[in-house]
Amino acid sequence: MTAPLFSATDVPAVVTELALKRYAEYLVRRREKPEAAEGISGTTLEEALAPLYLLHGNTFTSAIGIAIHGAEHILRCVVRQAADSNEEEGKQQQHQDNQDGKFSTNRCAYMVGDHCILSLFYCSCRAYGYSCIKRQEASTCKHLLALRIALLLEENGLATDCIREKRITTEQFQEMVQRLL
């Protein structure tokens, strides 16, 4: 007997990922051809977002408020090496790396509101610790879901102002990590 590809506890994460991709596809179609966004073969906005609301309920509503409406700030804190001190050169190099399909080697952390996020799989907020880890009633918190939505919008070129970027030193990054411990 073969083992399943994923367990029942993985279902919310898989459905969330699929729904976010469907939402991005909807937004891309809407941007390219507004009349094609809702059609016979297309998906309406409600259909694209319904699985996320069904899975996450009010957490999803709060996440949309953060990611799209700016209820809390989302900040990408990027550690820059001493050689990248010139900001304009750094932006040009990052743009060139993105065009070449390379990933940035700079470390980064995200601040969603007052909460530091180093990974898309853990948030330092109380709600995540209590609802997701201790009670296992939810699969994510509003901060992680908002960050995933904002990253998806940014990745697809749909919104460039969801996430602000801040350059930080290695020492500042280490302080952020220490506060999580």
CYANA upper distance limits for C-alpha pairs under 8 A (distance plus 0.5 A):
  6 PHE  CA     10 ASP  CA      6.53
  6 PHE  CA     11 VAL  CA      8.18
  7 SER  CA     11 VAL  CA      7.62
 10 ASP  CA     14 VAL  CA      6.78
 11 VAL  CA     15 VAL  CA      6.50
 12 PRO  CA     16 THR  CA      6.38
 12 PRO  CA     55 LEU  CA      7.19
 12 PRO  CA    139 SER  CA      7.13
 13 ALA  CA     17 GLU  CA      6.65
 13 ALA  CA    139 SER  CA      7.70
 14 VAL  CA     18 LEU  CA      6.78
 15 VAL  CA     19 ALA  CA      6.47
 15 VAL  CA     51 PRO  CA      7.84
 15 VAL  CA     52 LEU  CA      8.34
 16 THR  CA     20 LEU  CA      6.54
 16 THR  CA     51 PRO  CA      7.93
 16 THR  CA     52 LEU  CA      6.56
 16 THR  CA     55 LEU  CA      8.25
 17 GLU  CA     21 LYS  CA      6.77
 18 LEU  CA     22 ARG  CA      6.70
 19 ALA  CA     23 TYR  CA      6.58
 19 ALA  CA     48 ALA  CA      6.85
 19 ALA  CA     49 LEU  CA      7.26
 19 ALA  CA     51 PRO  CA      6.79
 19 ALA  CA     52 LEU  CA      6.89
 20 LEU  CA     24 ALA  CA      6.69
 20 LEU  CA     48 ALA  CA      8.44
 20 LEU  CA     49 LEU  CA      8.41
 20 LEU  CA     52 LEU  CA      8.36
 20 LEU  CA    149 ILE  CA      7.61
 20 LEU  CA    152 LEU  CA      7.99
 21 LYS  CA     25 GLU  CA      6.69
 21 LYS  CA    152 LEU  CA      8.46
 22 ARG  CA     26 TYR  CA      6.69
 22 ARG  CA     48 ALA  CA      6.28
 23 TYR  CA     27 LEU  CA      6.78
 23 TYR  CA     45 LEU  CA      7.82
 23 TYR  CA     48 ALA  CA      5.57
 23 TYR  CA     49 LEU  CA      7.00
 24 ALA  CA     28 VAL  CA      6.59
 24 ALA  CA    152 LEU  CA      7.45
 24 ALA  CA    153 LEU  CA      7.39
 24 ALA  CA    156 ASN  CA      7.54
 25 GLU  CA     29 ARG  CA      6.63
 26 TYR  CA     30 ARG  CA      6.59
 26 TYR  CA     37 ALA  CA      6.77
 26 TYR  CA     42 GLY  CA      8.17
 26 TYR  CA     43 THR  CA      7.02
 26 TYR  CA     44 THR  CA      7.94
 26 TYR  CA     45 LEU  CA      7.47
 26 TYR  CA     48 ALA  CA      7.68
 27 LEU  CA     31 ARG  CA      6.61
 27 LEU  CA     37 ALA  CA      8.15
 27 LEU  CA    158 LEU  CA      7.79
 28 VAL  CA     32 GLU  CA      6.69
 28 VAL  CA    156 ASN  CA      7.88
 28 VAL  CA    158 LEU  CA      7.71
 29 ARG  CA     33 LYS  CA      6.31
 29 ARG  CA     34 PRO  CA      7.54
 29 ARG  CA     36 ALA  CA      7.08
 29 ARG  CA     37 ALA  CA      5.83
 30 ARG  CA     34 PRO  CA      4.95
 30 ARG  CA     35 GLU  CA      7.82
 30 ARG  CA     36 ALA  CA      7.12
 30 ARG  CA     37 ALA  CA      4.98
 33 LYS  CA     37 ALA  CA      7.13
 35 GLU  CA     39 GLY  CA      8.12
 36 ALA  CA     42 GLY  CA      7.46
 37 ALA  CA     42 GLY  CA      6.54
 37 ALA  CA     43 THR  CA      7.41
 37 ALA  CA     44 THR  CA      7.51
 38 GLU  CA     42 GLY  CA      5.73
 38 GLU  CA     43 THR  CA      6.28
 38 GLU  CA     44 THR  CA      5.77
 39 GLY  CA     43 THR  CA      7.56
 39 GLY  CA     44 THR  CA      8.42
 43 THR  CA     47 GLU  CA      6.58
 43 THR  CA     48 ALA  CA      6.86
 44 THR  CA     48 ALA  CA      6.77
 45 LEU  CA     49 LEU  CA      6.70
 46 GLU  CA     50 ALA  CA      6.22
 47 GLU  CA     51 PRO  CA      8.19
 49 LEU  CA     53 TYR  CA      6.93
 50 ALA  CA     54 LEU  CA      6.56
 51 PRO  CA     55 LEU  CA      6.59
 52 LEU  CA     56 HIS  CA      6.39
 52 LEU  CA     57 GLY  CA      8.03
 52 LEU  CA     60 PHE  CA      7.09
 53 TYR  CA     57 GLY  CA      5.23
 53 TYR  CA     58 ASN  CA      7.95
 53 TYR  CA     60 PHE  CA      6.26
 53 TYR  CA     61 THR  CA      7.85
 56 HIS  CA     60 PHE  CA      5.76
 56 HIS  CA    138 ALA  CA      7.91
 56 HIS  CA    140 THR  CA      8.38
 57 GLY  CA     61 THR  CA      7.28
 58 ASN  CA     62 SER  CA      6.64
 59 THR  CA     63 ALA  CA      6.58
 59 THR  CA    141 CYS  CA      6.85
 59 THR  CA    142 LYS  CA      5.53
 59 THR  CA    145 LEU  CA      8.49
 60 PHE  CA     64 ILE  CA      6.69
 60 PHE  CA    142 LYS  CA      6.99
 60 PHE  CA    145 LEU  CA      7.56
 60 PHE  CA    146 ALA  CA      8.46
 61 THR  CA     65 GLY  CA      6.90
 62 SER  CA     66 ILE  CA      6.88
 62 SER  CA    142 LYS  CA      6.42
 62 SER  CA    146 ALA  CA      8.46
 63 ALA  CA     67 ALA  CA      6.53
 63 ALA  CA    142 LYS  CA      5.18
 63 ALA  CA    143 HIS  CA      6.98
 63 ALA  CA    145 LEU  CA      6.26
 63 ALA  CA    146 ALA  CA      4.76
 63 ALA  CA    149 ILE  CA      8.44
 64 ILE  CA     68 ILE  CA      6.03
 64 ILE  CA     69 HIS  CA      7.43
 64 ILE  CA    146 ALA  CA      6.75
 64 ILE  CA    149 ILE  CA      8.23
 65 GLY  CA     69 HIS  CA      5.35
 65 GLY  CA     70 GLY  CA      6.72
 65 GLY  CA     71 ALA  CA      5.88
 65 GLY  CA     72 GLU  CA      8.45
 66 ILE  CA     70 GLY  CA      5.27
 66 ILE  CA     71 ALA  CA      5.00
 66 ILE  CA     72 GLU  CA      5.63
 66 ILE  CA     73 HIS  CA      7.57
 66 ILE  CA     74 ILE  CA      8.41
 66 ILE  CA    143 HIS  CA      8.34
 66 ILE  CA    146 ALA  CA      6.44
 67 ALA  CA     71 ALA  CA      8.20
 67 ALA  CA     72 GLU  CA      8.45
 67 ALA  CA     74 ILE  CA      8.12
 67 ALA  CA    146 ALA  CA      5.43
 67 ALA  CA    147 LEU  CA      7.23
 67 ALA  CA    149 ILE  CA      6.85
 67 ALA  CA    150 ALA  CA      5.76
 67 ALA  CA    162 CYS  CA      6.66
 68 ILE  CA    150 ALA  CA      7.89
 68 ILE  CA    162 CYS  CA      7.19
 70 GLY  CA    162 CYS  CA      7.95
 72 GLU  CA    112 VAL  CA      7.19
 72 GLU  CA    113 GLY  CA      5.48
 73 HIS  CA    111 MET  CA      8.14
 73 HIS  CA    112 VAL  CA      6.34
 73 HIS  CA    113 GLY  CA      5.79
 73 HIS  CA    163 ILE  CA      8.16
 74 ILE  CA    110 TYR  CA      7.42
 74 ILE  CA    111 MET  CA      6.14
 74 ILE  CA    112 VAL  CA      5.04
 74 ILE  CA    113 GLY  CA      6.98
 74 ILE  CA    147 LEU  CA      7.82
 74 ILE  CA    162 CYS  CA      7.32
 74 ILE  CA    163 ILE  CA      5.60
 74 ILE  CA    164 ARG  CA      6.89
 75 LEU  CA    110 TYR  CA      6.01
 75 LEU  CA    111 MET  CA      5.47
 75 LEU  CA    112 VAL  CA      6.97
 75 LEU  CA    163 ILE  CA      6.02
 75 LEU  CA    164 ARG  CA      5.36
 75 LEU  CA    165 GLU  CA      6.16
 75 LEU  CA    166 LYS  CA      7.45
 76 ARG  CA    108 CYS  CA      7.14
 76 ARG  CA    109 ALA  CA      6.44
 76 ARG  CA    110 TYR  CA      5.08
 76 ARG  CA    111 MET  CA      7.01
 76 ARG  CA    163 ILE  CA      7.03
 76 ARG  CA    164 ARG  CA      6.57
 76 ARG  CA    165 GLU  CA      5.18
 76 ARG  CA    166 LYS  CA      6.58
 77 CYS  CA    108 CYS  CA      5.84
 77 CYS  CA    109 ALA  CA      5.70
 77 CYS  CA    110 TYR  CA      6.39
 77 CYS  CA    111 MET  CA      7.96
 77 CYS  CA    165 GLU  CA      6.55
 77 CYS  CA    166 LYS  CA      5.40
 77 CYS  CA    167 ARG  CA      6.32
 77 CYS  CA    168 ILE  CA      6.67
 77 CYS  CA    173 PHE  CA      8.48
 78 VAL  CA    106 ASN  CA      7.04
 78 VAL  CA    107 ARG  CA      6.45
 78 VAL  CA    108 CYS  CA      4.84
 78 VAL  CA    109 ALA  CA      7.22
 78 VAL  CA    165 GLU  CA      7.70
 78 VAL  CA    166 LYS  CA      6.68
 78 VAL  CA    167 ARG  CA      5.47
 78 VAL  CA    168 ILE  CA      6.32
 79 VAL  CA    106 ASN  CA      6.31
 79 VAL  CA    107 ARG  CA      5.89
 79 VAL  CA    108 CYS  CA      6.46
 79 VAL  CA    167 ARG  CA      6.45
 79 VAL  CA    168 ILE  CA      5.50
 79 VAL  CA    169 THR  CA      5.99
 79 VAL  CA    170 THR  CA      6.40
 79 VAL  CA    173 PHE  CA      7.31
 80 ARG  CA     84 ASP  CA      6.62
 80 ARG  CA     85 SER  CA      7.86
 80 ARG  CA    106 ASN  CA      6.89
 80 ARG  CA    107 ARG  CA      8.43
 80 ARG  CA    167 ARG  CA      6.84
 80 ARG  CA    168 ILE  CA      7.01
 80 ARG  CA    169 THR  CA      6.86
 80 ARG  CA    170 THR  CA      8.04
 81 GLN  CA     85 SER  CA      7.72
 81 GLN  CA    106 ASN  CA      8.25
 81 GLN  CA    169 THR  CA      8.25
 81 GLN  CA    170 THR  CA      8.43
 84 ASP  CA     89 GLU  CA      7.73
 84 ASP  CA     90 GLY  CA      6.21
 85 SER  CA     90 GLY  CA      8.07
 86 ASN  CA     90 GLY  CA      6.76
 87 GLU  CA     91 LYS  CA      6.75
 88 GLU  CA     92 GLN  CA      6.74
 89 GLU  CA     93 GLN  CA      6.55
 90 GLY  CA     94 GLN  CA      6.55
 91 LYS  CA     95 HIS  CA      6.55
 92 GLN  CA     96 GLN  CA      6.61
 93 GLN  CA     97 ASP  CA      6.52
 94 GLN  CA     98 ASN  CA      6.62
 94 GLN  CA    104 SER  CA      7.47
 95 HIS  CA     99 GLN  CA      6.80
 96 GLN  CA    100 ASP  CA      6.67
 97 ASP  CA    101 GLY  CA      6.68
 97 ASP  CA    102 LYS  CA      5.50
 97 ASP  CA    103 PHE  CA      7.23
 97 ASP  CA    104 SER  CA      7.63
 98 ASN  CA    102 LYS  CA      6.25
 98 ASN  CA    103 PHE  CA      7.36
108 CYS  CA    118 LEU  CA      7.84
108 CYS  CA    173 PHE  CA      8.48
109 ALA  CA    116 CYS  CA      7.36
109 ALA  CA    117 ILE  CA      6.34
109 ALA  CA    118 LEU  CA      5.33
109 ALA  CA    119 SER  CA      8.33
109 ALA  CA    173 PHE  CA      8.31
110 TYR  CA    116 CYS  CA      6.24
110 TYR  CA    117 ILE  CA      5.48
110 TYR  CA    118 LEU  CA      6.87
111 MET  CA    115 HIS  CA      5.93
111 MET  CA    116 CYS  CA      5.09
111 MET  CA    117 ILE  CA      6.57
112 VAL  CA    116 CYS  CA      7.09
112 VAL  CA    117 ILE  CA      7.87
112 VAL  CA    143 HIS  CA      6.42
112 VAL  CA    147 LEU  CA      7.77
113 GLY  CA    143 HIS  CA      8.35
115 HIS  CA    123 CYS  CA      7.53
115 HIS  CA    124 SER  CA      6.42
115 HIS  CA    125 CYS  CA      6.69
115 HIS  CA    143 HIS  CA      8.29
116 CYS  CA    123 CYS  CA      7.44
116 CYS  CA    124 SER  CA      6.90
116 CYS  CA    176 MET  CA      7.78
116 CYS  CA    180 LEU  CA      8.10
117 ILE  CA    122 TYR  CA      7.25
117 ILE  CA    123 CYS  CA      6.00
117 ILE  CA    124 SER  CA      7.49
117 ILE  CA    144 LEU  CA      8.35
118 LEU  CA    122 TYR  CA      7.98
118 LEU  CA    123 CYS  CA      8.48
119 SER  CA    123 CYS  CA      8.29
120 LEU  CA    144 LEU  CA      6.71
120 LEU  CA    147 LEU  CA      8.36
120 LEU  CA    148 ARG  CA      7.86
121 PHE  CA    144 LEU  CA      7.99
122 TYR  CA    128 TYR  CA      8.21
122 TYR  CA    144 LEU  CA      7.97
123 CYS  CA    128 TYR  CA      6.70
123 CYS  CA    129 GLY  CA      8.34
123 CYS  CA    141 CYS  CA      8.04
123 CYS  CA    143 HIS  CA      7.70
123 CYS  CA    144 LEU  CA      7.07
124 SER  CA    128 TYR  CA      7.54
124 SER  CA    129 GLY  CA      7.74
124 SER  CA    180 LEU  CA      7.38
125 CYS  CA    129 GLY  CA      7.07
126 ARG  CA    130 TYR  CA      6.52
127 ALA  CA    131 SER  CA      6.06
127 ALA  CA    132 CYS  CA      7.84
127 ALA  CA    141 CYS  CA      7.03
128 TYR  CA    132 CYS  CA      5.46
128 TYR  CA    133 ILE  CA      7.03
128 TYR  CA    140 THR  CA      7.05
128 TYR  CA    141 CYS  CA      5.87
129 GLY  CA    133 ILE  CA      5.58
129 GLY  CA    134 LYS  CA      6.71
130 TYR  CA    134 LYS  CA      5.43
130 TYR  CA    135 ARG  CA      6.55
130 TYR  CA    136 GLN  CA      8.41
131 SER  CA    135 ARG  CA      5.66
131 SER  CA    136 GLN  CA      6.18
131 SER  CA    137 GLU  CA      5.83
131 SER  CA    138 ALA  CA      6.12
132 CYS  CA    136 GLN  CA      5.02
132 CYS  CA    137 GLU  CA      6.32
132 CYS  CA    138 ALA  CA      5.33
132 CYS  CA    139 SER  CA      6.02
132 CYS  CA    140 THR  CA      6.75
132 CYS  CA    141 CYS  CA      8.05
140 THR  CA    144 LEU  CA      6.87
140 THR  CA    145 LEU  CA      7.11
141 CYS  CA    145 LEU  CA      6.79
142 LYS  CA    146 ALA  CA      6.32
143 HIS  CA    147 LEU  CA      6.62
144 LEU  CA    148 ARG  CA      6.70
145 LEU  CA    149 ILE  CA      6.70
146 ALA  CA    150 ALA  CA      6.58
147 LEU  CA    151 LEU  CA      6.51
148 ARG  CA    152 LEU  CA      6.57
149 ILE  CA    153 LEU  CA      6.71
150 ALA  CA    154 GLU  CA      6.62
150 ALA  CA    159 ALA  CA      8.40
150 ALA  CA    162 CYS  CA      6.30
150 ALA  CA    163 ILE  CA      7.31
151 LEU  CA    155 GLU  CA      6.40
151 LEU  CA    163 ILE  CA      8.35
152 LEU  CA    156 ASN  CA      6.74
153 LEU  CA    157 GLY  CA      6.72
153 LEU  CA    158 LEU  CA      5.50
153 LEU  CA    159 ALA  CA      5.92
153 LEU  CA    160 THR  CA      8.30
154 GLU  CA    158 LEU  CA      6.44
154 GLU  CA    159 ALA  CA      5.80
154 GLU  CA    160 THR  CA      6.16
154 GLU  CA    162 CYS  CA      7.93
154 GLU  CA    163 ILE  CA      8.45
168 ILE  CA    172 GLN  CA      6.55
168 ILE  CA    173 PHE  CA      7.26
169 THR  CA    173 PHE  CA      6.85
170 THR  CA    174 GLN  CA      6.68
171 GLU  CA    175 GLU  CA      6.73
172 GLN  CA    176 MET  CA      6.82
173 PHE  CA    177 VAL  CA      6.88
174 GLN  CA    178 GLN  CA      6.60
175 GLU  CA    179 ARG  CA      6.77
176 MET  CA    180 LEU  CA      7.31
177 VAL  CA    181 LEU  CA      7.39
